[in-house]
Amino acid sequence: MLKTNSIHRVATIDFIRGIALLGILLVNVQTYSLFALLRPEQVYKLGLDQPATYAPTQFFVHLLVKGQFYTIYSFLFGLGFYLMSEKNKLVGLDSNRFFKRRLWILLALGLLHAFVFWFGDVLHKYALLGFTLPYFSKKSVAVLGKWVIGLVVLGVVIQIVQALAFPSTPSAQAASQQQFDAVVMRVVTTWQQGAFWEVMSLQSLGLVMLHVMAFKHGLASYLHYEVMFLLGLMAGKLQLFNRLAEVKNQFLRIAFWLFPMGLMLKAVASLSVFDIHLSSSNPLTFDPLLFSLSDFLGTPLLTVVYLIELSLLFNRYPSRITHWIANSGRLGLTNYLMQTLLCMGLFYGYGLGLSGRLTLLESLGVAGSIYVCQVGYSNLWLMYYRIGPLEWLWRKLTYGKKRV
């Protein structure tokens, strides 16, 4: 009975990971198609899309997709650490030693991915923050819960202090925006017309800009990752994926209360798409702060709701489609990196050159098509092999000749 529950638990986790792959791609494809780099007025000026379709589509992507699926992956990373540690202990291996080796390999892979192929890489962030997990693994669930609350409060305080202590002035914001726009237009031109080496040379610039923006917003994204790591670790310690039938009613009550709160906060954060100002007295200070805090709090709340609903969906309505999606999640690392290669070939100037030639809806359609192909490829691969190619390599480099 325990073996059956364990297998079903893993399938549930793989299904959630498979869905997260789609959400991540829907967000990342907007960078390749330029929409993530440009303000709405720039989109309209360049003729990339029309306000009647672009604004509402972008609003719903911000509301329902952006942020939630990277944090789902963060949750699964923390949960995966717990499961790996327990498995290693059962076979007498030093779990922390092998986990740290696994993180160093992930860090190298992530940095290669970030500097050469995709500056939006998340693997190196997971690897760096992942070194905190061996410390937290010794803590009780109650202590981990206090850490989660503390980190959320810390994120709120940092953003408030930063906004009030270092307020932006119109002249400073205009100068900063002008410099940012100049860099963005350089990126746009290079991505549409540049050769492979020219595009690659901009990846490091994009990576630095992303980290600078993260610090500018009070390290909110890093705190999101850490909070979800700890929630995943807590879920593992509580054996929640082995007890879904038992905790179903509690989960549904949690989702019932969190969903409207998370949706409301994310809706406020997403209003920036329409260039709506909520503060009449000092919009340069209070509007960005309000949008940032709403996103910081709303994203993890909706993420928890998604995790609950996806877990219950897979267990209540198992089907061939859900298991196909779960198989794509089994190749999570392979599919994540494959998305980069496919988007490079489709969008960059040295490939099909779709960058700047599609509307937002069309770009999302391309992302959906890529995902369907990945689901098909994953299921075909698993007909012949037990594990994905990069998953096999990662495990091989971690354990060497040891079998776990």
N, C-alpha and C positions, 0 to 999 in steps of 0.2 A: 504493500500500500504506500509506503514511504517513497519507494522508487517511482511509482506512478505519479504521485504528487509532485516530486522533484522534476520529472520530465515535463509535466503540464505547466509547472511554474516557469521553467525555462522558455517554453513556447509562448507563454503570456508575455514575458519580458522581450522576447524576439519580435513579437507582434508590435509592441509599443515602440521598439527601436525602428522597425520597418516603417511605421507611420511617421516617426520623427524624421526619417530620411527625406520624406516628401516635404514636410514643413520646412526643413532646412534648405532644400533645393528651391522652394518657392520664394524664399527670402534672398538667397544667394544669386539667383538668376537675375534679380533686379540690378545687381552691380554689373554683371556682364552686359546687360541691355542698357546700362547707363542711368536708370531711373533712381537708383540708390545714391548716386553721386550728385544729382541735380535737384535744385529746388523746383517746385511746381512752375514758377514763372519762367524758369530756364527751359523746362520741358516744353512749355507752350511756345516759347520764342523760337526754339529750334525745330518746332513742328513734329516732335516725336509722338505727341498724343494730344487729345482734346479734353478740356476741362469736364465735359459732360460724362465722360467715361473714366478718365484718369483719376480724378479726385475721389469718387466713391469707391473705386476698386482699391486704390491705395489705402483708403480709410479702413476697409474691411481686412486688408492684409495686415495693417498695423494692429488692428483690434484683435483678430483671431489667430494670427500666425506669427508675426514677428516677435521674437524673444521666447515664446513658449516652448519651441521645439529644441532649441539649444539647451534650455534648462531641463527639459525632459532627458536629454542625453547626459546632462550633469548628474541628475538623479540616478540614472542607470549606471553611471560611472562609479558613484559611491556604493550602490548596491552590488555592482560587479566586484568591487574590491572586497566586500564582505564575503561574497560567495567564493571568490578565489582563495581568500585566506582560510576559510573553513575547509575547503577541499584540500589545500596544501597541508593543513594540520592533520587531516585524516590519514594522509600517506606519509606523515613524518617529515615534511619539508619545512624549512624556515620561511614562513609566509611573507614576513616583512622584507627579507633579503630578496626574494624572487619578485616581489611586487615593485621594489625600488629598481631592480634591473629592468623590469617591464616598463617602468616610467622613463628611464633613460633612453630606452629604445624608442618609445613613443615621442619623447622630446626631439630626438634626432630626426625622426620621420616628419614630425610637425614642422620643424625649422626648415628642412629641405622643401617641404610643401609650401611653406609661407614665403620663403625668399626666392623660389624659382617659379612656382606655378600659381599660387593663390594667396594673396596677402591676407585674406579673411580667414585663414586657417585657425581652427579652434584646438587642434590636437596639442600644440605646444603649451597652451594655457592650461588644459587639463593635466598635462604632465607636470608642470611646475606646481600647480595647486595640489595635485595629487600627493605630493610628498608630505602634506599635512595629515593624510588619512591614517598612517600607522600610529600617530599620536592619538588621534580621536578614537581609534578602534578600541582603546583600553577604557574608554569612558562608558558609563551606563547610559541607557536611553534617556533618563531624566536629565542627566548632565548635558547630553547632546542637545536636548530640547532647549535648555537654557542658553547654550551656545548659539543656536539658531535665532532665538529671540534677541540675544545680544548683538549678533551681527546685523540683523535687520535694523535695530535701533541705531547702531553705529552708522549704517549707511544713510539713514534719514538725517542724523545729526551732522555728518560730514557734508552732505549736500546743502543743508540749511546754512551752516557756518560758512561754507565756501561762497555761497551766493550773497550772503549779507556782508561778509567781511571783505570780499573782493567783487563788488558790483561792477557790471559792465557799463561803460559809457557809450553814447551813440558814436562818437568818433573812433573809439577803440574797436567797437564791434564792426563798424564800416571798414576799417583798415584790415581787421582780421578776415572779414568776409571777402574782401577784395583779393587778399593773398590766397585764401582757400580756393576761390573761384579760378584764379590763374592756374593753380596746380590741377584743379579738376579739368579745365579745358585742355590742358596739356595731356592729361590721361585720356580724355575723350578722343582727341586727335590721334594719339598713339595707338589706342585700342582699335580704332577704325582703319587706320592706314599703316601702322607700324609693322615691321618685320618681327620675327620671333624674339630676337635678342633685344630689340627696343622695348617690346612689351615686358619681357622678363626683367629688364633693368628698372622698371617702375614698381615691381613687387615690393622691394625693400622700402621704398618711399611710402607706399600704401600701408605697409605694416607699421611703420613708425607713426604715421598719422592716426591709425586706429588706436594705438596705445596712448598717444598724446590725448586723443579725445576721451579715452577711458579715464585717464587721470583728471581731465578737465571736468568730467561729470561725477567726480567723487568716488572713483573706482567701483561704481555701481555694478557694472557687468561682472567684475571679479568677485564681488560679494555675492551676487546671484549664484555664480558657479559654486562657491564654497557652501552657501546655505543648502543648495540642492544636493551637493555631495553628502552633507551631514544627514539630510532627510533620507537619502538613499541608504546610508549606513544604518539609520534608525529602522527603516523598513526591513532591512536584512536581519537585524538583531531581533525584531519583533516577529519574524517569519510571516510577514503579511501576505506574501504571495503563495504561501502554503495554507493560508487560512482565509482565503477570499470568501468562501461560503459562510464562514463564521462571522466575518466582520462586514459582510455586505451591507446590512442595514445601517451600521455606524458610518460606513463610507458614503452611503447615499445621503445621510443627514449632513455630513460634512460638505459634500458637493452642493447640496441644496442651499446652504448658507454662504459658501465661498463664491459660488458662481455669480450672483448679482453684484457682490462687492468687487470681485475681480473685473467683471465686465464693465462696471461703472468707472473704475479707476483707469482701465485701459482705454475706454472711450474718451475720457478726458485727455489722456496722453496722446491719443490719435487725432485730436482736433487741430494739432499743428499742421496737418496735411492741408487743411482749409485756410491756413493763415489766420486763424481766429485768435483774438487777443482777449484774455479773461481779466486782465488787470488794467484799469484805466490810469492809475496813479504812476506806476513804474513798470511798464510791460517788459523792459529789457532785463529786469531782475526777477520779477515775480512770475512771469509767464514761463520762462525756461525752468525755473525751480518747480513750479506746479506740475508742468508736463513731466519733468524728470522724476519727481516723487511719485506721481501717479503711475508711471511706468515701472518704477522700482518696486512698488508694492503690488501693483495689479498683475504683473507678469508671473511671479511665483504662485499667486492665488489661483490664477487660471491654469497654470501648469499642474497644480495639485488636482484640480477638477478634471483636467484631461487625463491624468494618470488613473484616476479612479474610474472614469467612464470607459476608458480603453480597456482597463483590466477586466471590468465587469462585462463589457461587450464581448471580448474574446471568450470568456468562460461561459457566458449565457447563450451566445449565438455562434458557436463554432461552425465554420463552413470552409469550403475549399478555398475561397478568396482570402479569408483571414489567415489560413495556413500558408497560402502563397506569400502574403505580405510578411508573415513571420519568417519565412525562409529568406526574404530579402534582408530582414533584420539580422539573421545569422551571419550574413556577409556585410555587416555594418561598416567596418573599416574599409573593406574593398570598395563598396558602393560609394562611400563618402568621397574617397579619392578618385574614383572613376567619374563621379559627377564633374570634378574639376577638368579632367581630360576631355570629356564630351563637350563641356561648355567652352573650353578653349578652342576646340575645333569648329564649333558652331558659330561663336560670336566674334572672335578676334579677326582682325583684318587679314592675317595670313591663312585663315581658314575660310569658312563660308561667309564671314563678314556680316553677321546678322546684327551686330551691335549698332544701335541707332536706327535700325530699319524696321523694328517691330514696335507695336503699341504695347502697353503694359499687359493688357489681356492676352495678346498674342505671345508675349514672353512667358506668361504663366502657362499658356497652352503648351509651349515647347518644354517647359519644366515637367508638366504632367506626362508628356510623351516620353521624355527621358526616364521618368520614374517607372512607367509601364514597362519599358524595355529592360530596366534593371530588375524588376520583379520577375520577368520572364527569364532573363539570364541567370538570376540567382537560383531559380527552381531547376533550370536545366543543369547548372553546375552541380547542384546537390544530388542530382540523379546519379552522378558518377564519383563525387568526392564527398567526404564527411565534413569538410571545413573549407572556408574560402581561402584563396591564395595568399592574401596579405595576413589573414588571421593565422594561417599555418606558419608563415614566416615569423610573425611576431612571437608566436608560441615557441617556435624552434629556437629563436635567438634568446628567449627568456630561460628556457629549461634545458637547452642542449639535448643531450641523450636521455635525460630523465623523462619518463612518461607520467603525465597526470591527467 
